[in-house]
Amino acid sequence: MLSGRLGLERARIPHADRQGLVWLDRGRLEVENGCLRFVTAGGGALGPGDYQIPHQAISIVLLGPGSSVTHDALRLLARHGCALAAIGEGAVRFYTAPPLMPDSSALARAQVTRWADPKLRMETARAMYAMRFGEIVRTRDIAVLRGQEGARIKRAYVLAAERHGIPWSGRRYDRENPEAGDLANQAINHAGSAMTAAACVAVAATGAIPQLGFVHEDSGQSFVLDIADLYRHDVLLDIAFGAVKEARARGAAPIERLVRKRAALLFRQRELIPGMIDRIKTLLLPGVTAEGPGVPPEASSVPPAGAGATGASGVD
C-alpha cells in the first residue's frame, strides 16, 4: 500500500527504522540509473571510489568540504525524505540544510506541548540539568536553575584547566572583540561555535523546532543552544583546553584551526551527534525508545511532567 494523501506519495521507510547519518566529503553526490552515488578521488574519510548511498535507509547526509551535489541528487533525497546538510570538517560548522520532513509529527508536537506548558517546560529544563551534572535540582524557578548551572560551569572551567595544565584566570568574553581574550578564552569561543554546529545537525536530523528552547529563550536557535550546552561542561572544555595545550607545545599554530581539528576528531570518536539525537528524543519523549533520528507515530503522547526529570537523570 502507498501512504499519503490520495495514496499518491511514494512509500518510505519510517525514520525510526533508518540508520541515521552518513558522512561524505571531497567528492560529488549525483544520481546514476536512479541510484544515489558519491564519487570521490579520496583525500577525506573515504578512499577513492564510486560509492552507492542507501538514501532510503538513512535520515540525513552530512556533506563536508570539497563536495558538490547535483539537482537530481537533491530531488532524489527530497522524494525519499532524506535530509542533506552542508557542514564543515567533522561537523564543526553547520552551513545550511534543506528541511527534513519527518514521517511523524510526534516529536515536534511533544516539544511544543512541553514548551507551552510552564510546568512541563521547567521539568524539561531540570531534566537537561540532570543530564549534564547527574543530579535533579529541586528548584522550580528557571532563574535559580540558571544560577546553579553557572556556578557548576565556573567550577568545570577550573577543573578542566587543571586537568590540562593550563593557567586559568576566569571566563572573559567580549562580543564586540571575541579575539581579545587570552588563548584559553578564545579556544572556548571557537569550541562553542563547533558544538553549536553539531547541535544544529542533531536538531535538523530529528525535525525538532530550533526556536523553542527550554533554558535559552531569546535566540532563534534557543533549542540548538540548549542541546549544545549539554556538552559544555565536559566535551567542549576538553576540546578547548586540549587545543590550548597543543598550541603551547607547537608555538604559533592558530588556535581556531587547532580547535576545529580537535573538535572534528572528538565528535567522531565520541559519536557526539548520534548522542545528541538520542538526548533530544529522551528530553522530548521520555520513556520512548526509537532507533535513528525519527520517532514512531505512536510516541505522540506527552508523559506527566515528573517523567521528564526522572527519565533524563539516568542518561550519561
N, C-alpha and C positions, 0 to 999 in steps of 0.2 A: 504493500500500500504506500502511496505517496502522501506525505503530510503537507500541511499548509493550506492557505486559502484556495478554495475550489480544487484542492488536490493537485495544483499545478507546480508547487515547489518541489524541487528535486529532493529525494530522501537524503538525509545527512546522518552521519554517526554522531550521537549525542556527545557534547563536550565532556560529560562525565566519564565517557568511555575512551577518550582520546589520551595521548601520551604526553601532552604538554608542549614543550619548547623544542625548536630546532635552531641551532646557532650556525650561521653561514657568513663568510666574509671572503673578500678578494676573488670575486667571480661574477658570473652572470646568471640570474634567475630567469628562466624562459620556459616556454611550452613547446614540446615536440610530440606530435602524434597524440595529442590530448593528455600528455603526461607532464607534470611539473619537473623540470630538471635544473640542476645547478652545475654549471661548467666552470671549473677553476684550474688555473695553472699552478696552484699551490701557493705557498708563502704565508698561509694562515693556519687555521686549526685543521683544515682538511688538506690531504695530499692532492697532487694533480689528478684530475679525473672528471668524469661526467656522471653525476650522481642523480638518481631519481628520488624525488622528495615525496613522501607519503602524505600529501596535503589533506587527504580525507581523514587521516588518523591523528593529526596534531591540531593544536589550538592556535598557535602563533609561531610565525617565522621571525627570527631576530636577524636582521640583515646588517652586517657590520661594514667597516671601511673597505674601500676598493671594490665595491659591488654595484651592479646595476640590475634593473628589473624591467621586463617588457610589459607592455599593455596587456598582452594575452595572459601573462602570469598573474597580474592583478585581477583580471576578470575571472580566472580560474579559482583564485583564492577566495574572492568575494562569493562566487557561486556556491562554494562548499563551506562557507562560514569560517574560514581560516584567516586570522588577522596577520598583518605584516607590520613590523616596527623597524624603523631605521635607527640604529644605535651606534654609539662609539665603541671603541675597542673594549671587549669584555663587558659591555653594557654600562660603562661608566658615564655615558651620556645618552640621553633619550631625545631624539630629534623630532620625529613625527610618526604617527601610526594611523592608518585608516581604522575607523571604529570597528571593534569586534561586535558582531551581532549574536549574542548568546542564544542558545536554543531554549533557555528558560529565563524568566524574569525574577526567579525566586530570590537570588542574592541581592539584586538591586532593590526589590520591594522590601526585603528584610532590612537593608541599610536605611532606606527612607523611614521605615517604621521605627527603627531604633533612634534615628536622628531626631525625628519629630516628637517623640515621647521623652520628656525631661528625665524621667526615672530610668528608662532604658538607655538613654544617652549617657547618663552618668555611670550606669553599670558597665557600659562598653568601655568608657574611659578608665574605669577601675580595672577592667579586665586587661587592658593594654599595660597598665602599671604592673599588674601581676605577671604578665608575660616577661616584662623587662627585668623585674627585680625579685621575682619569686615570692612575693607576699601580697596579700589582699589588704588594701587600706580600708579603714573604717569610715573615712570622711565621705560625706555626700555633697561636698562643696568643691566645685571644679577649681576655684582659685586656690584652695588649700592643697588640693592634689597637685596642682602645678608647682606650688611652693615646695612640697615634699620631693617632687620629681627634680626640681632644680638643685636641691641640696644633694640628692643622690648623684646627680651628674657631676657636680663640682668635685665630689669625692672620687668619682670614677676618673676624672682628669688626673687627679693627684696620683692615684694608684697606677694608671697606665703610664704616666711619665716615669714613675719609679721603676716600673717593670722593664721599661726600655732604656733606662739610664739617661733620660732627657731632663734638663733643667726646666722647671715649670714655675711661672710667676703669676698664673691666673689667665682666665679666658678674656681676651680683648678682641673686639670686632668692630671695625669702623665701616659701616655700609657704604660710605662715600669713598673710602680708600681701603679696600679689603687687603691690599698687599702691604699695608703699613705695619701690621703686627709682626711679631717675631716668627721664626721659622715654624715653630710648633702650631701657632695660631693660624698661619697661612695653610699649613697642611690640614688642619681640621676643617677649614673652609672648603678646600678642594675635595676632601674626603666626603664632606656633607653634600656637595654637588653630585659626586658619584653615587652616593647612597640614594639620593632623591631620584636620580635617573633609573636606578634599579627598581625603586618602588613604583615609578611611572610604568615600567614594563609590567610589573605584577598587577597593578590596578587595571591597566588596559587588558591584560590577559583574562582577568576574571569578569570584566564588564561591570566593575563597581563604579560608583559615581565619585570622581575625584574631588568635587567641590564640597561634599558633605563629610566634614571631619568631625571628630568627637572631642579631641583635645584642642587642635587648631580650629580656628573659626573663620578668619577674615580672608585668607588666601584662596585663590581659585584652585589651588591644589591641596586643600586642607587635609583630605584623607590620604593623599600621597605622603604628605609630611608626617601624618600620624604613623604610617607604616614604616617610613624611613627611620623615625625616632625609636622604633622597637629595637634597632640595632646600634643606636648611638653610643650606648654605654660599653659595648664590647667590640664588635666588628669595626665600627667606624674609627674608634680610638686605636685599635691595633693597626689599621691601615695608616692613620695619620702619624702616630709616633714611630711606627716601623719605618715609614718613609723618611722621617727626620733623622733617625739613626743611620739609615743608609746614606742620606745626603751628607751628614757629618763625616762619614767614612770616605765618601767619594769626592768631597770638596765642592766643586762648583756645579754639580748636577742640578738642573731646575727642579724645584720641589714639586711643581704641578705634574711634571712628567713622571716623577717617581711615584707620586700618589696614585695617578691613573693606572700605572703599570701594576702597582701592588694591589689596587682595588680590583682590577680585572682578574688577577690571579686568585685572590681570596674569594671573589664572587663565584668562581668556578669550583674551587676546592671545597668550599663550604655549602655549595648548592644554594646560594643565598636567595635567588629569585624563586625557585620552587618552594623554599621555606616560607617566603613572604606570601605566596599564593595560599599555602596551607593555613597560615595565620589569618589571612583575610577571611577565609571560609570559617575558621574557628570563631573569630570575633563576631561575624555577622550571622552565622548559622550554627551556634553551639550545639553539639550533640549530633550533627550530621556529618557523615564520613563520605567523601566522594573522591575518586581518582581524577587527576587532571584539573585544569583551571575551571571547568564548568561545574555546575551543581545540578542534581536531579530535580525534575519538576515537583516531586513530592516533598521537597525541602522548603516549601514556601511558608510554612507556619513559623511564627516567631515564638521562642520559648519564654517562660517567665523571666523577669529581669534578673533574678538571682542566678539563673543558669549561665549567663554570660561570664560572670566573675568566676564561678566555680569551674566551668569548663576550661577557661583560659589559664587558670592558675597552675594547671598541670602541664602546660606547654613549656618546653625548654627554650 
